[in-house]
Amino acid sequence: GLVNPHWDSVYVKDPDAVRKLRLVRDNVHLLHEAMNPKWHKPVATRKNDSIIIAGNYYGFRQAILLRLAHHGVNVALYGPKPPTWAAPEVVSRYSGKYIVRTEKSRIFGEGLACLNSFALAEGNSINCRAFEIAGAGGLQLIEYRPTVAECFEPGKEVLDFSTFDELLGHIDRAKRFPAEVDAVRLAGAKRALAEHTYRHRLELILKQLG
């Protein structure tokens, strides 16, 4: 596994895991996930009032989207078919579409905002969707964790939230002040394309390996 002494270098996306692994080896580095700029780029502008959620339907994600739905928020779901144990409200909001590449960017760009929450096991790290949403020019509502600030400036490039009320406040702001949040979309896309592509990650690895 990761503690195998024969690896030249080990890269993980959670800074807390980096610190822990450095107790047993020195050649451990932080490496965030990334996005492909050929696919994840601004290709559309807002056309609807949907909160876009893409991905699997693990328990926590279902719980937060159900709470949003119960507050009258228009939620649109993309990804694999919901599991047999999914809540009826989840199944009814499933679009029937598994989106990839440029089509994913179009959906992200056309929505009012894109919700990015994390499974309980995610720890202090962020997923590749954080970079895909930003690169696509989507308005990203991202669940707070300290790592977010290492990749994006909260409030200017993404809108982070720690409470449900904060999340609802961001959604209300997006509806009432579209021009204001358009600046967040633009700044997030600019940052993602400038710093968070796979090319950037590969260049870092090659530099460290010499």
C-alpha positions in Angstrom: 0.0 0.0 0.0 1.0 3.6 0.5 3.5 2.7 3.2 5.4 0.3 1.0 9.1 1.5 1.2 9.8 0.7 -2.4 7.8 3.6 -3.9 10.0 6.4 -5.3 7.3 8.9 -4.3 3.8 8.8 -3.0 1.1 11.4 -3.9 -2.2 11.8 -2.0 -4.8 14.6 -2.2 -5.4 15.0 1.5 -2.9 17.3 3.4 -3.8 15.6 6.7 -3.0 12.2 5.1 0.3 13.7 3.9 1.3 14.7 7.5 0.4 11.2 8.8 2.3 9.3 6.1 5.4 11.5 6.7 5.6 9.8 10.1 6.8 6.7 8.3 8.4 8.1 5.1 9.7 11.4 3.7 8.8 11.1 0.0 5.1 11.8 0.4 3.6 14.8 -1.5 0.3 16.6 -1.7 -1.3 16.3 -5.2 -4.8 17.6 -5.8 -7.1 16.1 -8.4 -7.5 18.1 -11.6 -9.5 18.5 -14.8 -9.1 18.2 -18.6 -9.2 21.7 -20.2 -10.3 20.1 -23.6 -13.5 19.1 -22.0 -14.0 21.2 -18.9 -14.2 24.8 -20.2 -16.9 27.4 -20.4 -19.2 26.5 -23.2 -22.6 27.7 -22.0 -24.2 30.4 -19.9 -27.0 30.1 -17.4 -30.3 29.0 -18.9 -32.3 27.6 -16.0 -32.8 27.7 -12.2 -31.7 24.2 -11.4 -29.1 23.2 -8.8 -27.0 20.6 -10.7 -25.8 17.6 -8.8 -23.7 15.0 -10.7 -22.3 11.8 -9.3 -23.3 8.8 -7.2 -26.2 8.7 -4.8 -24.5 7.8 -1.5 -26.4 8.4 1.7 -25.2 11.9 2.6 -25.7 13.2 -0.9 -29.3 11.9 -0.9 -29.9 13.5 2.5 -28.8 17.0 1.5 -30.6 17.0 -1.9 -33.8 15.8 -0.1 -33.5 18.7 2.3 -33.1 21.1 -0.5 -36.1 19.6 -2.3 -38.2 20.0 0.8 -37.3 23.7 0.8 -38.5 24.1 -2.7 -35.2 24.1 -4.4 -35.2 22.9 -8.0 -32.7 20.0 -8.0 -31.5 18.3 -11.2 -29.6 15.0 -10.9 -27.1 13.6 -13.4 -25.0 10.4 -13.3 -25.7 6.7 -12.9 -29.2 5.4 -12.3 -30.1 5.8 -8.6 -29.9 2.6 -6.6 -32.9 0.5 -5.7 -32.8 1.8 -2.2 -32.8 5.5 -3.3 -35.6 7.7 -1.9 -38.5 8.3 -4.2 -37.8 12.0 -4.4 -34.3 11.2 -5.7 -35.6 8.9 -8.4 -38.2 11.4 -9.5 -35.5 14.1 -10.0 -33.1 11.9 -11.9 -32.6 13.3 -15.4 -31.8 9.9 -16.9 -28.5 11.3 -18.2 -24.9 10.3 -17.4 -22.9 13.3 -18.5 -19.3 13.4 -19.6 -16.7 15.7 -21.2 -18.0 18.8 -22.9 -21.7 17.8 -22.3 -20.9 17.9 -18.6 -19.5 21.4 -19.0 -22.7 22.5 -20.8 -24.9 21.2 -18.1 -22.7 22.9 -15.4 -22.7 26.2 -17.2 -26.5 26.3 -17.9 -27.5 25.6 -14.3 -28.2 28.2 -11.6 -25.4 26.6 -9.6 -23.7 23.3 -9.1 -23.7 21.6 -5.7 -20.5 19.9 -4.6 -20.8 18.0 -1.4 -18.6 15.1 -0.1 -19.0 11.7 1.3 -18.2 11.4 5.0 -15.0 9.4 4.2 -13.6 12.2 2.0 -11.6 13.8 4.8 -9.8 17.1 4.2 -9.6 16.8 0.4 -11.7 17.9 -2.6 -12.8 15.8 -5.6 -12.1 16.2 -9.3 -15.6 17.6 -9.7 -14.5 20.7 -7.9 -12.1 21.4 -10.7 -14.5 20.3 -13.5 -17.3 22.6 -12.3 -14.9 25.6 -12.0 -13.3 24.9 -15.4 -16.8 24.7 -17.0 -17.7 28.1 -15.6 -20.3 26.7 -13.2 -21.3 28.5 -10.1 -19.8 26.1 -7.5 -21.4 25.7 -4.1 -18.8 23.6 -2.3 -19.0 22.1 1.1 -16.3 23.7 3.3 -13.1 22.1 4.2 -9.7 23.8 4.8 -8.3 22.4 1.5 -10.7 24.5 -0.6 -8.7 27.6 0.2 -5.5 26.0 -1.2 -7.1 25.7 -4.6 -9.7 28.5 -4.8 -10.5 31.7 -3.1 -13.8 31.2 -1.2 -16.3 33.9 -2.0 -14.6 35.0 -5.2 -13.9 31.8 -7.1 -16.3 29.4 -5.4 -19.0 29.8 -2.8 -18.3 27.6 0.2 -20.8 26.7 3.0 -20.6 25.0 6.4 -24.3 25.2 7.3 -27.5 24.5 5.5 -28.6 28.1 6.0 -25.4 29.3 4.2 -26.2 27.0 1.3 -29.7 28.3 1.0 -28.3 31.9 1.2 -25.9 31.2 -1.7 -28.8 29.8 -3.8 -30.9 32.9 -3.0 -28.0 35.2 -3.9 -27.6 33.4 -7.3 -31.2 34.0 -8.1 -31.3 37.6 -7.0 -27.9 38.8 -8.2 -27.0 36.9 -11.3 -24.5 39.5 -12.5 -22.7 39.4 -9.1 -22.3 35.6 -9.2 -21.3 35.6 -12.8 -18.1 37.2 -11.6 -17.5 34.2 -9.3 -18.1 31.8 -12.3 -15.6 33.7 -14.4 -13.0 33.9 -11.7 -13.3 30.2 -10.9 -12.9 29.2 -14.5 -9.8 31.4 -14.9 -8.2 29.9 -11.8 -9.0 26.3 -12.8 -7.6 26.7 -16.3 -4.5 28.5 -15.0 -3.6 26.1 -12.2 -5.7 22.9 -12.0 -5.3 21.0 -15.2 -3.7 17.5 -15.6 -0.8 19.2 -17.3 -0.1 21.2 -14.1 -0.2 18.1 -12.0 2.1 16.1 -14.3 4.6 19.0 -14.5 4.7 19.0 -10.7 5.4 15.3 -10.5 8.1 15.4 -13.2 9.8 18.4 -11.4 9.8 16.6 -8.1 11.1 13.4 -9.7 13.9 15.3 -11.4 
